[in-house]
Amino acid sequence: MDSTRTAAGRIGVSVILSAALRRRLPASGEGPQPYTLPAGATLADLLAAIGLDAATDVTAAVDGELAEPATPLLDGAEVMLLAPMEGGAAAEGEATMSNVFRSKAMPSEANQSSKTAAARRQR
């Protein structure tokens, strides 16, 4: 994205949506979609601008790094949004925002999840 074209006080980001999210948001097109947001916007602000409810469980990456709703966005950022596949959101240990960032807040629970996942792999 060409950041020189963004108006003062605004940032431009490029958003790539998974096919499942594109089906949910009929106005979105194929390929990266440009969005312009106020400077200082977060991932949560972008999700709202796209039309995704705050309760929607997605996996998000900003410039290739796993991101949470409070992640600040910079001009020219590339954001990838993925919806859990059928059965994936409920699966223990899936890397959705609610699972990943809930486990950061409760490390003992995350530790238990990784022990359970390791036990499953050994079966």
Buried (B, 14 or more C-beta within 10 A) or exposed (E): BEEEEBEEEEBBBBBBBBEBBBEBBEEBEEEBBEBBBEBEBBBBBBBBBBEBEEEBBBBBBBBEEEBBBEBBBEBBBBBBBBBBEEEBBEEEBBEBBBBBBEBEEEEEEBEEBEEEEEEEEEE
